[in-house]
Each structure stands twice: as structure tokens, then as C-alpha cells.
């Protein structure tokens, strides 16, 4: 595996996580010798070759990734498509692997000055010790360290991959292409997709960056020029904000083209695969027949989506409609919207009764309602815009609420807010309504104590709860813990989303920042002390990510299928793709695929079956 991995570039080869991050640039007055890096297609080669640029100054480590071909990408800017339409699948698949050669050219003076100022801030202004929660050498340690891109690579399968898994399992996660020069939170990494393509029992693995606008602009200059969200704090943060403003004013960056990372979630809606992060619009990506991944561009639903969208849109399994929202520091702090089964976005519904900017990561739906959390983690707009403090924090005196609005509401007049003291959920598992719509049942993981969510995640406990709310009475009429274990990242059979269901598969977050195993819960046992009916522990020093459930066939039992997951053995350094039998009382492993490159711990994923992959489209 080491031999295979070494044949691909490392994201920042000079980064030594046991020592402070390397300098971004040199402050020596030799600006004319600083060079820019760009990639140019060289048709006479069959291998990707790189050459070090000629320079007399010490610059930051540079990453050279094989990009999706710019001539065939399109960007949506202010609702208009820039560039040519994407090529047919077969042509794009050939184009993306054409070789490139490295060419150097001088950087403009104003770019060099901004780079030098960034270096000055890193070395002389930002001198105070960083807490471990945002210290790169701590955050990017072990299997949180980034990896390089890996083109489609055939893998060896142990066991048998079921035919119902023909398709692709894809997981998103943060993977910085450059060494952070300041405070770095796990949420700040560039998005990377890790895809396992399955066909006829054979497996092909691929890892590719989501080529966001931020990614490509930093790739052009060869260093990180966007300030990390959690680095905008104190004098150094304020100074970085000024340098970033200068880059915008001098045309180095156009914020209208995107600020996000596309590093959190994935959704397959209206036959389009999208990489998501709530700080920006979705990015459409294409999974090629050979398992490669190509980024196509930002998507704003024909100019109807602005600013951003949740990383967890809900796709109704019956109607095909998508229910989503965006939130931010400027009123209205929450906007709810719906996307029809034909891909047409409906108008935003501003929720002015959402009284302050709070962290809203997920929602739940039933066949009649959309459900939103209003938790104690709040945004701090003044600190965010002045960099005079952390951009988010915990407001202990606030009472958490749950907001419930009819799915097809045209304004917020029917929104009902119900106080649920101490109920701070980040991810929902499922919801449904009962008694003719009079009561709503919500299953979600409650985070306690919530004040540690942004820094000391190792002190958190996620208590899976079932909360019953009577809409007529406007209050909670039942609340029960479903397990004593520390459980988060729950998934169900997607065919039961928004409907009453019986089973869920949850990640055991022990320790909290990692996943040591998977449990299966039976909601029919909610009257007892613990609903866990099956457990799979991965063993000593072996951890995993979020699970995903795939059913065997339509019309079968709710739990008749398989649980998919990426695992990593910290002892051997090997990563695997694992398939578990969802009906087994021990979640037996049916198949395992040894991966040619490790998969860092990340965030959310999904499975797309082969018949849906064949329907992929990019532009409507």
C-alpha cells in the first residue's frame, strides 16, 4: 500500500505535524523570483510529470493535483453559465486523465504583497499558542491528516459484494490541499470525495478534490489565501480579514463566485449528484463509468438559490421533492424552501420568528411537516465581521426549541415553536406524524453538555432521544432516551424517510471524535431501557465513519439489506470498505475491500445505485 500511495502527490509534502506549520512565503525582498504555478496539457506524455519551479526564495509547499479539465467545466456566476457545456461522459472520462506539465510565470506585484503580508501575520502577529481544537498539528494528526488524489484503482475484494450494491458509495470530508498557516478547525478543510464504485462484484476506488472556486484560486497561487473561518479571531484574525479584503478589492478573488468548501455532505437530487457545505451553493459532480469523479461547477437552480444551502437536504422517497433551508448571520436568519421533483426551486419562506442567528445544521421531515432545531449554539455576527472574538459560541440561558411548519406552507404564519429544554440536536435520524397529524415524533441525538461542542468534543455525549410533540397543545407530551450509549450519525432505510419506521443504525462515538462501532436500534422497544438489538465493534485501534444503509430489494423488510462503511486500522495504517449484514444480530461482515490509499476520518456520504448513476445529468 505504501508503494501505491507514494506514486501520488502528497497534499503538502513539507508539512511536519510534529512541528509548527511551514511558512507560507519568504519575506526576503526578492519578489521577482517568486513564481506562479499553472498546469498545461502536454499531449506527448502518458505520465503526469512535475518539475520544481526555479526560485531563489523559500516558498510554501505546493500541491499539484490532476484537475477536472477547465475547458469542459462550467461555472454559474450570478445565475449565468460561464464556459462551454460539459462534454459527454465518455469524452470527459478520457479528458480528465490527459497528462499535464508544470509551467512557471511571475506573480503580479499586488499578489506577492498580499502573500508577504499573510506570511508576516503568521510569523509575527499570530504568536500566541493555539488551543488543541484549532492547532493544525493536533487537528491534522493521525488519520485526520490529508491524502492526495487517487485516480480510479482496482481493489481486491474479500468475500462477496451483493448485486444490489452495483453502483457507488461516496463519502465527503475535509482534506486541506495546503498546510494551514494559522488556526485550523476540522470544518475548514477542502472537500474531498472518496468513491467506491461496484460493478458485478468488482470494486474500484477513487479519491478526488471537489474543485470549488476557493480550491482553484488557491491552486493558482500555490498557497492558502482564504482565511479559515475559525482563524478570524483576535489581532491576527482581524489582520487576515484586511488582507483578504485587499485581495477582493484588487480582483484576486471574487466572493460572488463562491467562498465554500463543499466538504460536508452529498445529495442525489433530480438525477444530479451534489457536494454540499452550508457556507456556499452546491457543487455538481459527475461519477464517470470508470469510477472517476469530475467537478462540474456551482449550481444555483437557474438563479433561484443564493448564498448557501444546508448539507442535509431531505429527498422524499415517494414524491422526489427536496426540502432544504439556508441560515446565516443576517436577517432573516433562517429561510426554508422546497425543490420540486422536476428540479425547480420554489421561493424562499423567510422565518422571522427564528429570532437570532443560530447554528442549524439539519432538519427533519414528515409527510406533512418540516422540523427545525433552534439550539443553544449561536452565531456572533459582530465578532464574525470584526474578528474580535470567536464567530460561534454557546448561549447557556437560551431554551432550545423545535420549529414545525407544514411542508407546503407559503409563509411562516403556520410555523409553531415548541420549547424542549436541554434538547440540542445537530443531526436528526427520522420523524413522522401520528394521530392524523396532531402529533409529531422526532428521533435525534441530543448533544450534552452542549457548551463543549465547538472545542472539547472529547467531553461530549450524544443521547439518542425520541421526542413526541402535540401540535394542538403546543408542548412536548413524551420524551425518552433510546440508549445509554454515546450514539450519533444515525441512518435508516431511505425508503422510510419521513414515515414511521422501526430500525436505525447509529455510530458509536467512543471516543467522541471517532467511531468505534455500529449499533442497530429497534424503536418498537422504546418503552424499555435500551433499544439496541445488534452491535459491531471494529476492534482495538480500528475506527470508522458514518454508516449508510442499502436495502436488498423493494418490498422487502425494512432492515433487509446491508450497512456500508469505511474503516481505518490505526495500527496497520490500512483502510477498508466494509459491508455488513443489517439483519444479523452481530452485523456480520459479508465483504471487505482493502483500499489502495487510506481514507481520513470525514463527514457524510451516500450510496447511488447503478440505474440512478445511468440517469445522471448536469444541467437542466
Secondary structure, 3 states (H helix, E strand, C coil): CHHHHHCCCCCCCCCCCCCCCCCCCCCCCCHHHCEEEEEEECCCCCCCCCCCCCCCCCCCCCCCCCCCCHHHCCEEECCEEECCCCCCHHHHHHHCCCCEEEEEEECCHHHHHHHHHHHHHHHHHCCCCCCCCCCHHHHCCHHHCCCCCEEEEEEEEEECCCHHHCEEEEEEEECCCCCCCCCCCHHHCCEEEEEEEEECCEEEEEEEECCCHHHHHHHHHCCCCCCCHHHCCHHHHHHHHHHHHHHHHCCCCCHHHCCCCCCCEEEEECCEEEEECCCCCEEEEEECCCCCEEEEEEECCCCCCCCCCCCCCEECCCCCCEEEEEECCCCCCEEEEEECCCCCECCCEECCCCCCCECCCCEEECCCEEEEEECCEEECHHHHHHCCCCCEEECCCCCCEEEEEECCCCCHHHCEEEECCCCCEEEEEEEEEEHHHCEEEEEEEEEECHHHCCCCHHHCEEEEEEEEEECCCCEEEEEEECCCCCEEEEECCHHHCCCCCCEEEEEECCCCCCECEEEEEEHHHCCCCCCEEEEEECCCCEEECCCEEEECCCCCCCCCEEEEEEEEECCCCCEEEEEEECCCCCCCEEEEEECCCCCCCCCCEEEEEHHHHCCCCCCC
